[in-house]
């Protein structure tokens, strides 16, 4: 099975990854991201929005870092107590719930949902040595990204920005065609999940991040079972957004999410029954880290604040950067992270230029 998935772009070793060509891919990706961002605005007759996650709602929250040493054996506690998780504390946070699509669509259109948030480490508790003043997190209600790496990213962007998608697919090299087909298949599976209120979804980072100098992890935000929500109104195109705002304004108990980390443990993790090196797990963003082999460990809690929705103009000015707003020992790793940061920054700068005119 590994042989088959390798045909569709999953890479088993450094020799297959062609890292030397990645820089060329990234330059082309930035160009395509800006085209897609502009096309979405033009087609919907609106001003330039985010390149992805175009429709969303921002609010205030509190991020509490637990005492990760309490009730755990010393070895696990030492692994967990890295970066902002080294010292218990409570910090102000800004959250954004959104749909993943670059267009502003009905909330009932099949899509992936996201939770992005920034933690202000300058307030509420003393920042630990080696941490930055702010740390950003970006999560989606999926466990992997459908786009495997920079090469798959460029291939799918060529298709999405082609004036004629069928002709665009035909022009791709054969291996890129296979990458695109695999990406589209995974997108369909992920987008067609049951539509639920934002505050009742589980979110994951999809991609890995450094956790100190010698560990790599993924993150998750799991809703507590008693997070309040009302049934979504089917005829309301803004049902997710409106339900979140209603929750913030009316409910007596605010939604909470347990925040967890999942260690990369290459000695235990398998792909189609095979054990592979750590590079396989960091470079292939579309490959699952099975929780049965690598469980999540709770390290904190994110709690929304009542009546804290941000005004649209303030929300529009907010951006998240999981690379720029992270200490070196908390930075994202892997091909897709190296590539998408450049596209996200270019998209953000395009929006800012428009606002500053």
C-alpha positions as CSV (number, residue, x, y, z in Angstrom):
1,X,0.0,0.0,0.0
2,X,2.9,2.4,0.7
3,X,4.0,1.8,-2.9
4,X,0.6,2.9,-4.1
5,X,0.3,6.0,-2.0
6,X,3.9,7.0,-3.1
7,X,2.5,7.2,-6.6
8,X,0.0,9.8,-5.4
9,X,2.7,11.9,-3.7
10,X,3.3,10.5,-0.2
11,X,7.1,10.5,0.2
12,X,9.0,7.8,2.2
13,X,12.4,9.4,2.4
14,X,14.5,12.5,1.7
15,X,15.5,11.3,-1.8
16,X,11.8,11.4,-2.9
17,X,11.1,14.8,-1.5
18,X,13.2,17.0,-3.9
19,X,13.7,19.7,-1.3
20,X,15.8,21.6,-3.8
21,X,12.8,22.3,-5.9
22,X,10.7,23.4,-3.0
23,X,11.8,27.1,-3.1
24,X,10.6,27.3,-6.8
25,X,7.3,25.8,-5.7
26,X,6.9,28.3,-3.0
27,X,7.4,31.3,-5.3
28,X,4.8,29.9,-7.7
29,X,2.4,29.1,-4.7
30,X,2.5,32.8,-3.6
31,X,1.6,33.9,-7.0
32,X,-1.4,31.5,-7.2
33,X,-2.6,32.3,-3.7
34,X,-2.9,36.0,-4.6
35,X,-4.7,35.1,-7.9
36,X,-7.2,32.9,-6.0
37,X,-7.7,35.6,-3.4
38,X,-8.4,38.3,-6.0
39,X,-10.6,35.9,-8.0
40,X,-12.8,35.2,-5.0
41,X,-13.3,38.9,-4.3
42,X,-14.0,39.7,-8.0
43,X,-16.5,36.8,-8.5
44,X,-18.4,37.8,-5.3
45,X,-18.3,41.6,-6.1
46,X,-16.7,42.4,-2.7
47,X,-13.5,43.8,-1.4
48,X,-10.4,41.7,-1.0
49,X,-10.7,39.2,1.9
50,X,-8.5,36.5,3.4
51,X,-7.0,34.1,0.9
52,X,-8.7,31.3,2.9
53,X,-11.1,31.4,5.9
54,X,-12.8,34.3,4.3
55,X,-15.9,34.1,6.5
56,X,-15.4,34.2,10.2
57,X,-16.2,35.6,13.6
58,X,-13.8,36.9,16.2
59,X,-14.1,37.0,20.0
60,X,-12.1,37.2,23.2
61,X,-11.1,34.2,25.3
62,X,-8.9,33.1,28.1
63,X,-6.2,30.4,27.6
64,X,-5.2,28.6,30.8
65,X,-2.0,26.6,30.9
66,X,-2.3,23.7,33.4
67,X,0.3,22.4,35.8
68,X,1.4,19.6,33.4
69,X,3.5,18.0,36.1
70,X,0.5,17.4,38.4
71,X,-0.5,13.7,38.6
72,X,1.9,12.6,35.9
73,X,5.1,10.6,36.0
74,X,8.3,12.6,35.8
75,X,9.3,11.5,32.3
76,X,6.0,12.5,30.7
77,X,5.8,15.7,32.7
78,X,9.3,16.7,31.5
79,X,8.3,16.2,27.9
80,X,5.1,18.2,28.3
81,X,6.7,21.2,30.2
82,X,8.1,23.0,27.2
83,X,7.6,26.5,25.8
84,X,4.5,28.2,27.0
85,X,3.4,24.9,28.7
86,X,6.4,25.0,31.1
87,X,4.7,27.2,33.6
88,X,1.1,27.3,34.7
89,X,-0.7,30.5,34.0
90,X,-3.7,32.3,32.5
91,X,-3.4,34.5,29.4
92,X,-5.8,36.6,27.3
93,X,-6.5,35.2,23.9
94,X,-8.3,36.3,20.7
95,X,-10.1,33.5,18.7
96,X,-11.5,33.3,15.2
97,X,-14.0,30.7,14.1
98,X,-14.3,30.5,10.4
99,X,-15.1,28.4,7.3
100,X,-12.1,27.4,5.2
101,X,-13.2,28.4,1.8
102,X,-11.7,31.5,0.1
103,X,-15.3,32.6,-0.8
104,X,-18.0,33.9,1.6
105,X,-20.5,31.1,1.3
106,X,-23.6,29.8,3.1
107,X,-22.7,28.1,6.3
108,X,-24.5,25.0,5.0
109,X,-22.1,24.6,2.1
110,X,-19.8,21.6,2.5
111,X,-16.6,23.0,4.0
112,X,-14.0,22.6,6.7
113,X,-14.3,24.7,9.8
114,X,-11.4,26.4,11.6
115,X,-10.5,27.7,15.0
116,X,-7.5,30.1,15.1
117,X,-6.4,31.9,18.2
118,X,-3.5,34.0,19.5
119,X,-2.3,33.9,23.1
120,X,-0.9,37.1,24.6
121,X,2.0,36.0,26.7
122,X,2.8,39.5,28.1
123,X,-0.3,39.5,30.4
124,X,-1.8,37.4,33.1
125,X,1.4,35.5,34.0
126,X,5.1,35.8,33.5
127,X,6.2,34.5,30.2
128,X,8.7,31.6,30.5
129,X,12.2,32.1,29.2
130,X,12.5,31.4,25.6
131,X,8.9,32.1,24.7
132,X,7.7,34.9,22.4
133,X,5.3,37.7,23.4
134,X,2.5,36.0,21.5
135,X,1.9,32.5,20.2
136,X,-0.6,31.7,17.5
137,X,-2.4,28.5,16.8
138,X,-4.4,27.5,13.7
139,X,-6.7,24.4,13.9
140,X,-9.4,22.8,11.7
141,X,-12.1,20.2,12.4
142,X,-9.9,17.6,10.8
143,X,-6.8,15.6,11.8
144,X,-4.8,16.0,8.6
145,X,-4.4,18.4,5.7
146,X,-5.6,17.1,2.4
147,X,-2.6,18.9,0.7
148,X,0.4,16.7,1.4
149,X,3.3,18.9,0.7
150,X,4.6,21.9,-1.3
151,X,4.5,20.0,-4.5
152,X,0.9,19.0,-4.0
153,X,0.1,22.6,-2.9
154,X,1.3,24.0,-6.1
155,X,-0.4,21.4,-8.2
156,X,-3.8,22.0,-6.6
157,X,-3.4,25.8,-6.8
158,X,-2.7,25.5,-10.5
159,X,-6.0,23.7,-10.9
160,X,-8.0,26.1,-8.6
161,X,-6.8,29.2,-10.5
162,X,-7.1,27.8,-14.0
163,X,-9.7,29.6,-16.1
164,X,-10.8,26.2,-17.4
165,X,-10.3,23.5,-14.6
166,X,-10.5,20.6,-17.0
167,X,-7.9,22.1,-19.3
168,X,-5.8,23.0,-16.2
169,X,-5.9,19.4,-15.0
170,X,-4.9,18.1,-18.4
171,X,-1.9,20.4,-18.6
172,X,-0.4,19.1,-15.3
173,X,2.4,16.5,-15.4
174,X,1.1,13.0,-14.7
175,X,2.4,12.8,-11.1
176,X,0.8,16.2,-10.4
177,X,-2.5,14.9,-11.8
178,X,-2.3,12.0,-9.2
179,X,-1.4,14.5,-6.5
180,X,-4.5,16.6,-7.4
181,X,-6.8,13.6,-7.5
182,X,-5.7,12.5,-4.1
183,X,-6.1,16.0,-2.7
184,X,-9.6,16.4,-4.1
185,X,-10.7,13.1,-2.7
186,X,-9.4,13.9,0.8
187,X,-11.1,17.4,0.6
188,X,-14.4,15.8,-0.2
189,X,-14.2,13.5,2.8
190,X,-13.2,16.3,5.1
191,X,-15.7,18.9,3.9
192,X,-18.7,16.6,4.1
193,X,-18.8,16.2,7.8
194,X,-22.0,16.8,9.9
195,X,-22.6,20.5,10.2
196,X,-22.5,21.4,13.9
197,X,-22.1,24.7,15.8
198,X,-18.5,26.0,16.0
199,X,-18.5,25.6,19.8
200,X,-19.2,21.8,19.6
201,X,-16.5,20.8,17.1
202,X,-13.2,19.3,17.8
203,X,-10.2,21.0,16.1
204,X,-6.7,19.8,15.3
205,X,-3.5,21.5,14.1
206,X,-3.2,19.1,11.2
207,X,0.5,19.8,10.9
208,X,3.4,19.3,13.3
209,X,5.2,21.9,15.5
210,X,8.4,21.9,17.5
211,X,8.0,21.3,21.2
212,X,11.3,22.2,22.6
213,X,14.6,21.4,20.9
214,X,14.0,17.7,20.5
215,X,10.3,17.0,20.3
216,X,7.6,17.4,17.6
217,X,3.9,17.5,18.4
218,X,0.4,18.2,17.0
219,X,-2.3,20.1,18.8
220,X,-6.0,19.6,19.4
221,X,-8.8,21.6,20.9
222,X,-11.6,19.3,22.2
223,X,-15.0,20.8,23.2
224,X,-16.3,20.0,26.6
225,X,-19.5,17.9,26.3
226,X,-21.6,20.5,28.0
227,X,-20.7,23.4,25.6
228,X,-24.1,25.2,25.1
229,X,-25.6,25.4,21.6
230,X,-28.9,25.6,19.9
231,X,-30.0,23.8,16.7
232,X,-28.9,25.5,13.5
233,X,-31.6,27.1,11.4
234,X,-31.4,25.4,8.0
235,X,-32.6,28.4,6.0
236,X,-30.1,30.8,7.6
237,X,-27.0,31.1,5.4
238,X,-25.2,32.6,8.5
239,X,-26.4,29.9,10.9
240,X,-22.9,29.0,12.3
241,X,-21.9,32.6,12.7
242,X,-25.3,33.6,14.3
243,X,-25.3,30.7,16.7
244,X,-21.8,31.5,17.9
245,X,-22.8,35.2,18.5
246,X,-26.0,34.1,20.2
247,X,-24.0,31.9,22.5
248,X,-21.6,34.7,23.4
249,X,-24.4,37.1,24.1
250,X,-27.0,35.0,25.8
251,X,-25.7,31.8,27.4
252,X,-24.8,31.8,31.1
253,X,-22.0,29.3,30.6
254,X,-19.3,29.9,28.0
255,X,-17.8,27.1,25.8
256,X,-14.5,25.6,26.8
257,X,-12.0,23.5,24.8
258,X,-9.4,21.2,26.3
259,X,-6.1,21.8,24.6
260,X,-3.9,18.8,24.1
261,X,-0.5,17.9,22.6
262,X,0.3,14.7,20.7
263,X,3.9,13.6,20.5
264,X,5.5,12.2,17.4
265,X,6.6,8.8,18.4
266,X,8.1,7.1,15.3
267,X,9.0,4.0,17.2
268,X,5.3,3.3,17.9
269,X,3.5,4.9,14.9
270,X,2.9,2.9,11.8
271,X,1.7,3.6,8.3
272,X,0.0,0.6,6.6
273,X,1.8,-1.6,9.2
274,X,5.2,-0.1,8.6
275,X,7.4,2.0,10.9
276,X,9.0,4.9,9.2
277,X,11.4,7.6,10.4
278,X,10.4,10.9,11.9
279,X,10.8,12.8,8.6
280,X,8.0,10.7,7.1
281,X,5.6,12.0,9.8
282,X,6.7,15.6,9.6
283,X,6.8,15.9,5.8
284,X,3.5,14.3,4.8
285,X,0.8,16.5,6.1
286,X,-2.0,14.2,4.8
287,X,-0.9,11.2,6.8
288,X,-2.8,10.5,10.0
289,X,-1.1,10.3,13.4
290,X,-3.3,7.6,14.9
291,X,-4.3,8.4,18.5
292,X,-4.3,4.8,19.4
293,X,-0.5,4.9,18.8
294,X,0.2,8.5,19.9
295,X,-2.4,9.8,22.4
296,X,-3.1,13.5,23.1
297,X,-2.2,14.8,26.6
298,X,-4.2,17.7,28.1
299,X,-2.0,20.8,28.8
300,X,-4.5,23.7,28.9
301,X,-8.0,25.0,28.4
302,X,-9.4,27.7,26.0
303,X,-12.5,29.4,27.4
304,X,-14.6,31.9,25.4
305,X,-15.6,35.2,27.2
306,X,-19.2,36.3,27.3
307,X,-20.4,39.2,25.1
308,X,-16.9,39.5,23.6
309,X,-17.6,39.4,19.8
310,X,-15.2,41.8,18.1
311,X,-16.7,44.4,15.8
312,X,-16.3,43.5,12.1
313,X,-13.6,46.2,11.4
314,X,-11.5,45.0,14.3
315,X,-12.0,41.4,13.3
316,X,-11.0,42.1,9.7
317,X,-7.7,43.6,10.9
318,X,-6.7,40.5,12.8
319,X,-4.4,38.0,11.3
320,X,-2.7,34.8,12.6
321,X,0.8,33.6,11.8
322,X,1.8,30.3,13.4
323,X,5.4,30.8,12.2
324,X,6.0,34.5,12.8
325,X,4.2,34.4,16.2
326,X,6.1,31.5,17.7
327,X,9.4,30.9,19.5
328,X,11.9,28.9,17.5
329,X,11.3,25.9,19.8
330,X,7.5,26.1,19.0
331,X,7.8,26.7,15.2
332,X,5.9,24.7,12.6
333,X,7.8,22.0,10.7
334,X,7.3,20.1,7.4
335,X,7.0,20.9,3.8
336,X,3.4,22.3,3.8
337,X,4.3,24.6,6.7
338,X,7.4,25.9,4.9
339,X,5.2,26.6,1.8
340,X,2.0,28.0,3.2
341,X,3.5,30.6,5.5
342,X,4.7,32.6,2.4
343,X,1.3,32.4,0.8
344,X,-0.5,33.5,4.0
345,X,1.9,36.5,4.6
346,X,1.4,37.6,1.0
347,X,-2.4,37.4,1.3
348,X,-2.2,39.3,4.6
349,X,-0.1,42.1,3.1
350,X,-2.4,42.4,0.1
351,X,-5.4,43.0,2.5
352,X,-3.4,45.5,4.5
353,X,-2.4,47.5,1.5
354,X,-6.0,47.7,0.5
355,X,-7.1,48.9,4.0
356,X,-4.3,51.5,4.2
357,X,-5.2,53.2,0.9
